[in-house]
């Protein structure tokens, strides 16, 4: 809920953060990655108002992990 109320700029920052963190989480903690990626997949629709290029990259990254 909190993120859905934020500006597109804030959502863009969240997308950049996600793109920065997900690869290392997957590589270094596969068990936690299962939970983390599932949570971020749930958040992805809310972030659609952020930068479209970053959103596409985040979507591909998260959906590629499944």
VMD Tcl script that draws the C-alpha trace (Angstrom):
set ca {
  {0.00 0.00 0.00}
  {2.75 2.42 0.95}
  {4.57 2.07 -2.37}
  {1.39 2.36 -4.42}
  {0.85 5.85 -3.01}
  {4.30 7.07 -4.06}
  {5.32 9.18 -7.05}
  {6.54 7.71 -10.35}
  {10.02 8.93 -9.44}
  {9.93 6.98 -6.18}
  {8.77 3.88 -8.05}
  {11.66 4.32 -10.49}
  {14.11 4.37 -7.57}
  {12.48 1.21 -6.20}
  {12.91 -0.47 -9.60}
  {16.58 0.52 -9.75}
  {17.09 -0.81 -6.23}
  {15.40 -4.07 -7.17}
  {17.59 -4.47 -10.26}
  {20.67 -3.80 -8.17}
  {19.82 -6.21 -5.35}
  {18.09 -9.21 -6.94}
  {21.09 -10.73 -8.75}
  {23.26 -10.79 -5.62}
  {20.42 -12.13 -3.47}
  {19.82 -14.94 -5.97}
  {23.54 -15.73 -6.13}
  {24.27 -15.54 -2.41}
  {21.10 -16.75 -0.68}
  {18.97 -18.99 -2.90}
  {16.55 -19.89 -0.10}
  {15.84 -16.26 0.78}
  {15.70 -15.44 -2.94}
  {12.59 -17.61 -3.30}
  {10.74 -15.46 -0.77}
  {12.24 -12.16 -1.91}
  {11.50 -12.70 -5.61}
  {7.92 -13.76 -4.85}
  {7.40 -10.57 -2.82}
  {8.88 -8.41 -5.60}
  {6.70 -10.12 -8.22}
  {3.67 -9.11 -6.13}
  {5.00 -5.54 -5.98}
  {5.80 -5.30 -9.70}
  {2.31 -4.15 -10.86}
  {2.48 -1.24 -8.39}
  {5.81 -0.16 -9.87}
  {4.40 0.05 -13.42}
  {4.16 3.84 -13.05}
  {7.95 4.04 -12.74}
  {10.43 4.13 -15.61}
  {9.17 1.77 -18.33}
  {12.62 0.50 -19.34}
  {13.54 -0.35 -15.75}
  {10.12 -1.93 -15.21}
  {10.61 -4.19 -18.23}
  {14.09 -5.19 -17.09}
  {12.80 -5.91 -13.56}
  {9.91 -7.93 -14.91}
  {12.22 -10.01 -17.10}
  {14.64 -10.56 -14.22}
  {11.99 -11.59 -11.71}
  {9.96 -13.71 -14.12}
  {13.13 -15.38 -15.37}
  {13.89 -16.60 -11.86}
  {10.65 -18.56 -11.43}
}
mol new
graphics top color blue
foreach p $ca { graphics top sphere $p radius 0.5 }
foreach p [lrange $ca 0 end-1] q [lrange $ca 1 end] { graphics top cylinder $p $q radius 0.2 }
display resetview
